[in-house]
Amino acid sequence: MPVTYRLAKDFNVAANIIRAQVTPNQVGTLVVELLGDIDEVNAAIDWMRSQDIRISSASGEIVIDDRVCVDCGLCTGVCPTQALSLDPKTFHLHFDRSRCIVCEQCIPSCPVQAISSNL
């Protein structure tokens, strides 16, 4: 089923795919950011639930352990919203929590396991 197409066409909701693990004819997982009017987004979520699509909101947050982080910057390359960046003067990792969408792509990229989620 073309879910993202239906969201755009029927509900005027943009679905920005952050991460996809989908195999034909099997259960898959999509991490998407939904953009649009709140009433249209809610209607789109109701429609997805009516289609037996399990929905869960990212209510947690990314946590970075500064005692473990070595400021290597590997996480900055996988962050789709640039919530993670290296300060050009100090080369220390900067985390802009307001930009983070909790896609969790940074977690497996960290070689010292300094990044986690509290979902």
C-alpha positions as CSV (number, residue, x, y, z in Angstrom):
1,M,0.0,0.0,0.0
2,P,1.4,3.4,-0.9
3,V,1.1,4.9,2.6
4,T,3.1,8.1,2.0
5,Y,1.3,8.8,-1.2
6,R,-2.1,8.5,0.6
7,L,-0.9,10.7,3.4
8,A,0.0,13.4,0.9
9,K,-3.0,13.0,-1.4
10,D,-5.8,12.3,1.0
11,F,-4.7,14.3,4.1
12,N,-2.3,16.9,2.8
13,V,0.3,15.6,5.2
14,A,4.0,15.4,4.2
15,A,5.8,12.2,5.4
16,N,9.5,12.6,5.7
17,I,10.9,9.1,5.8
18,I,13.8,9.1,8.3
19,R,14.5,5.3,8.4
20,A,12.9,2.4,6.7
21,Q,13.2,-1.4,7.3
22,V,10.7,-2.8,4.9
23,T,10.6,-6.2,3.2
24,P,7.8,-7.1,0.7
25,N,5.1,-9.2,2.2
26,Q,6.5,-9.0,5.7
27,V,6.3,-6.7,8.7
28,G,8.3,-3.6,8.3
29,T,9.2,-0.5,10.3
30,L,9.2,3.1,9.1
31,V,10.3,6.1,11.1
32,V,8.6,9.1,9.7
33,E,8.2,12.8,10.5
34,L,4.7,14.0,9.7
35,L,4.3,17.6,8.7
36,G,1.0,19.4,8.3
37,D,-2.0,20.9,10.0
38,I,-2.5,19.2,13.4
39,D,-6.1,18.2,12.5
40,E,-5.0,16.7,9.2
41,V,-2.1,14.9,10.9
42,N,-4.5,13.5,13.5
43,A,-6.9,12.3,10.7
44,A,-3.9,10.7,8.9
45,I,-2.9,8.9,12.1
46,D,-6.5,7.7,12.6
47,W,-6.6,6.4,9.0
48,M,-3.3,4.5,9.4
49,R,-4.6,2.9,12.5
50,S,-7.8,1.9,10.6
51,Q,-5.4,0.2,8.1
52,D,-3.9,-1.9,10.9
53,I,-0.7,0.2,10.8
54,R,0.7,0.3,14.3
55,I,1.6,3.8,15.3
56,S,3.9,4.9,18.1
57,S,5.0,8.5,18.8
58,A,8.5,9.3,19.7
59,S,7.9,10.6,23.2
60,G,11.4,9.9,24.5
61,E,14.6,11.7,23.8
62,I,18.2,11.1,22.9
63,V,20.7,11.1,25.7
64,I,24.4,11.7,25.3
65,D,26.8,10.7,28.0
66,D,29.4,13.4,28.0
67,R,31.7,11.3,30.2
68,V,31.9,8.6,27.5
69,C,31.7,10.7,24.3
70,V,35.0,11.2,22.6
71,D,33.7,13.9,20.2
72,C,34.6,11.9,17.1
73,G,31.7,13.3,15.1
74,L,30.5,10.0,13.5
75,C,27.0,10.7,14.7
76,T,26.9,14.0,12.9
77,G,27.0,12.3,9.5
78,V,23.9,10.2,10.1
79,C,21.7,12.9,11.8
80,P,19.0,13.9,9.2
81,T,18.1,17.1,11.0
82,Q,21.6,18.3,12.0
83,A,20.7,18.1,15.6
84,L,24.3,16.8,16.2
85,S,27.2,18.9,15.1
86,L,30.8,19.5,16.0
87,D,31.8,23.0,17.2
88,P,34.2,24.3,14.5
89,K,36.4,26.0,17.2
90,T,36.6,23.4,19.9
91,F,35.7,20.2,18.0
92,H,33.3,19.2,20.8
93,L,30.0,17.6,20.0
94,H,27.0,19.9,20.2
95,F,23.5,18.5,20.5
96,D,20.5,20.8,19.6
97,R,17.7,18.9,21.3
98,S,15.1,21.1,19.7
99,R,16.1,19.8,16.2
100,C,16.2,16.1,17.3
101,I,13.3,13.9,16.0
102,V,14.5,10.8,18.0
103,C,15.1,8.7,14.8
104,E,17.8,6.9,16.7
105,Q,20.2,6.7,13.7
106,C,23.0,8.2,15.9
107,I,22.9,5.4,18.4
108,P,24.4,2.6,16.3
109,S,26.9,5.1,14.8
110,C,28.6,5.8,18.1
111,P,31.7,3.7,18.5
112,V,31.9,4.2,22.3
113,Q,28.1,3.8,22.9
114,A,27.8,7.2,24.5
115,I,24.4,7.8,22.8
116,S,21.2,6.1,24.0
117,S,17.4,6.7,24.0
118,N,15.1,6.8,27.0
119,L,12.0,5.7,25.0
